[in-house]
Amino acid sequence: MGLLLQTPRARGRRLVRRITADASSPLADRVVLVTGASSGIGEATARAVARRGARVLLVARRADELDRVRMVIEGAGGVASSYPCDLTDGDAVDRLVTQVLAEHGAVDHLVNNAGRSIRRSLRLSEDRFHDFERTMAVNYFGPVRLTMGLLPAMRSQRFGHVVNVLTWGVQVKAPKFAAYIASKTALDTWSRIAGRETFADNVTFTNMRLGLVRTPMVSPTEAYARLPALSPERAAELVVRALEDRPVTVGTIPGAVAELFNLVAPRLSDLAFSLADRRFPDSAAARGQR
Ligand SMILES: NC(=O)c1ccc[n+]([C@@H]2O[C@H](COP(=O)([O-])OP(=O)(O)OC[C@H]3O[C@@H](n4cnc5c(N)ncnc54)[C@H](OP(=O)(O)O)[C@@H]3O)[C@@H](O)[C@H]2O)c1
């Protein structure tokens, strides 16, 4: 929109955005869709990409929280729009894709960040098959459906990048996380294969195997209270770097060591994790006590 057609307030915002945005970032003026933007890593990522001059599309279920994040971004001179959507509802995801493509033509960068973690032993999961269904719904089927909807426009504009916010658990294979880690591993593998099919169209994928981040997701797990963790803002900076540099994977040294340990000494690694499994029992939340 030309500057003369804008209200004084919008002109002011645009000016602030020009001054504060990092014009050298490849994200400037790009359309970046972030799922799970109402909280934690997703919120911090949305704010960080807006600071680099991207137009941010905020997706999560809670419309009021998305509007809060949108107003924070706009107050700082950025550009954001809210798209409330439950990613476990396939029809809602299809409607989201239709609306976003109608309004923006294509999404340049997609951050599949929305997710749900469950830490519960198999013994406590015997009558809880829904734990496995729910984690697959939000951590795998939701992002796959959304990505599939947005891929054709990325491929036809011959540019696109997808960042999946996964966990070092895909390398560690930590006890009590079977439902969560298996769903994240499914997205990790799907994206490696998708990236090979879309590589010739300049559409790429990054799998981020993050360690612990201090967000509402991990607060019910007492075992994490004293462990070192990244802030959501620090995690968001890693996501931004992945959006800008487009690496195949982003990981941690402990994740890589655990992967190697699993590979070279699988039974010894089983023994070590079995001892750790007994040392860190199910949390009160996993046992159904708050
Ligand atoms: N925290 C960690 O230690 C850690 C480590 C590695 C990876 N991760 C991954 O990082 C991602 C973000 O988690 P976080 O730690 O930032 O947790 P968080 O603060 O709890 O954020 C989770 C986000 O996902 C959204 N969400 C959940 N279910 C959804 C659904 N059905 N449809 C749409 N949005 C949904 C939530 O929004 P609504 O409730 O508004 O829908 C929220 O914005 C997750 O994928 C998580 O697995 C976290």
Ligand as a Chemical Component Dictionary entry (heavy atoms), coordinates in Angstrom:
data_LIG
# 
_chem_comp.id                   LIG 
_chem_comp.type                 NON-POLYMER 
_chem_comp.pdbx_formal_charge   0 
_chem_comp.three_letter_code    LIG 
# 
loop_
_chem_comp_atom.comp_id 
_chem_comp_atom.atom_id 
_chem_comp_atom.alt_atom_id 
_chem_comp_atom.type_symbol 
_chem_comp_atom.charge 
_chem_comp_atom.model_Cartn_x 
_chem_comp_atom.model_Cartn_y 
_chem_comp_atom.model_Cartn_z 
_chem_comp_atom.pdbx_ordinal 
LIG N1  N1  N 0  9.656  -26.745 25.937 1  
LIG C1  C1  C 0  10.562 -27.659 25.604 2  
LIG O1  O1  O 0  11.419 -28.077 26.417 3  
LIG C2  C2  C 0  10.601 -28.182 24.208 4  
LIG C3  C3  C 0  11.734 -28.907 23.799 5  
LIG C4  C4  C 0  11.792 -29.387 22.499 6  
LIG C5  C5  C 0  10.744 -29.148 21.635 7  
LIG N2  N2  N 1  9.644  -28.462 22.052 8  
LIG C6  C6  C 0  8.569  -28.266 21.097 9  
LIG O2  O2  O 0  8.386  -26.868 20.944 10 
LIG C7  C7  C 0  7.061  -26.626 20.484 11 
LIG C8  C8  C 0  6.472  -25.463 21.268 12 
LIG O3  O3  O 0  6.297  -25.844 22.610 13 
LIG P1  P1  P 0  6.479  -24.863 23.852 14 
LIG O4  O4  O 0  7.494  -25.488 24.733 15 
LIG O5  O5  O -1 6.648  -23.475 23.383 16 
LIG O6  O6  O 0  5.080  -25.090 24.592 17 
LIG P2  P2  P 0  3.805  -24.176 24.843 18 
LIG O7  O7  O 0  4.211  -22.873 25.430 19 
LIG O8  O8  O 0  2.874  -25.049 25.618 20 
LIG O9  O9  O 0  3.224  -23.922 23.384 21 
LIG C9  C9  C 0  2.518  -24.886 22.659 22 
LIG C10 C10 C 0  1.806  -24.174 21.537 23 
LIG O10 O10 O 0  1.130  -25.127 20.703 24 
LIG C11 C11 C 0  -0.199 -24.663 20.477 25 
LIG N3  N3  N 0  -1.083 -25.799 20.250 26 
LIG C12 C12 C 0  -1.231 -26.893 21.027 27 
LIG N4  N4  N 0  -2.169 -27.704 20.523 28 
LIG C13 C13 C 0  -2.622 -27.111 19.381 29 
LIG C14 C14 C 0  -3.603 -27.456 18.416 30 
LIG N5  N5  N 0  -4.329 -28.575 18.518 31 
LIG N6  N6  N 0  -3.800 -26.610 17.376 32 
LIG C15 C15 C 0  -3.095 -25.460 17.265 33 
LIG N7  N7  N 0  -2.158 -25.089 18.151 34 
LIG C16 C16 C 0  -1.933 -25.901 19.199 35 
LIG C17 C17 C 0  -0.544 -23.905 21.761 36 
LIG O11 O11 O 0  -1.548 -22.933 21.513 37 
LIG P3  P3  P 0  -3.108 -23.052 21.906 38 
LIG O12 O12 O 0  -3.181 -23.707 23.242 39 
LIG O13 O13 O 0  -3.565 -21.619 21.895 40 
LIG O14 O14 O 0  -3.701 -23.848 20.805 41 
LIG C18 C18 C 0  0.766  -23.192 22.049 42 
LIG O15 O15 O 0  0.847  -21.993 21.329 43 
LIG C19 C19 C 0  6.308  -27.948 20.649 44 
LIG O16 O16 O 0  6.157  -28.567 19.403 45 
LIG C20 C20 C 0  7.219  -28.763 21.540 46 
LIG O17 O17 O 0  7.063  -30.133 21.313 47 
LIG C21 C21 C 0  9.549  -27.964 23.313 48 
# 
loop_
_chem_comp_bond.comp_id 
_chem_comp_bond.atom_id_1 
_chem_comp_bond.atom_id_2 
_chem_comp_bond.value_order 
_chem_comp_bond.pdbx_ordinal 
LIG N1  C1  SING 1  
LIG C1  O1  DOUB 2  
LIG C1  C2  SING 3  
LIG C2  C3  SING 4  
LIG C2  C21 DOUB 5  
LIG C3  C4  DOUB 6  
LIG C4  C5  SING 7  
LIG C5  N2  DOUB 8  
LIG N2  C6  SING 9  
LIG N2  C21 SING 10 
LIG C6  O2  SING 11 
LIG C6  C20 SING 12 
LIG O2  C7  SING 13 
LIG C7  C8  SING 14 
LIG C7  C19 SING 15 
LIG C8  O3  SING 16 
LIG O3  P1  SING 17 
LIG P1  O4  DOUB 18 
LIG P1  O5  SING 19 
LIG P1  O6  SING 20 
LIG O6  P2  SING 21 
LIG P2  O7  DOUB 22 
LIG P2  O8  SING 23 
LIG P2  O9  SING 24 
LIG O9  C9  SING 25 
LIG C9  C10 SING 26 
LIG C10 O10 SING 27 
LIG C10 C18 SING 28 
LIG O10 C11 SING 29 
LIG C11 N3  SING 30 
LIG C11 C17 SING 31 
LIG N3  C12 SING 32 
LIG N3  C16 SING 33 
LIG C12 N4  DOUB 34 
LIG N4  C13 SING 35 
LIG C13 C14 SING 36 
LIG C13 C16 DOUB 37 
LIG C14 N5  SING 38 
LIG C14 N6  DOUB 39 
LIG N6  C15 SING 40 
LIG C15 N7  DOUB 41 
LIG N7  C16 SING 42 
LIG C17 O11 SING 43 
LIG C17 C18 SING 44 
LIG O11 P3  SING 45 
LIG P3  O12 DOUB 46 
LIG P3  O13 SING 47 
LIG P3  O14 SING 48 
LIG C18 O15 SING 49 
LIG C19 O16 SING 50 
LIG C19 C20 SING 51 
LIG C20 O17 SING 52 
# 
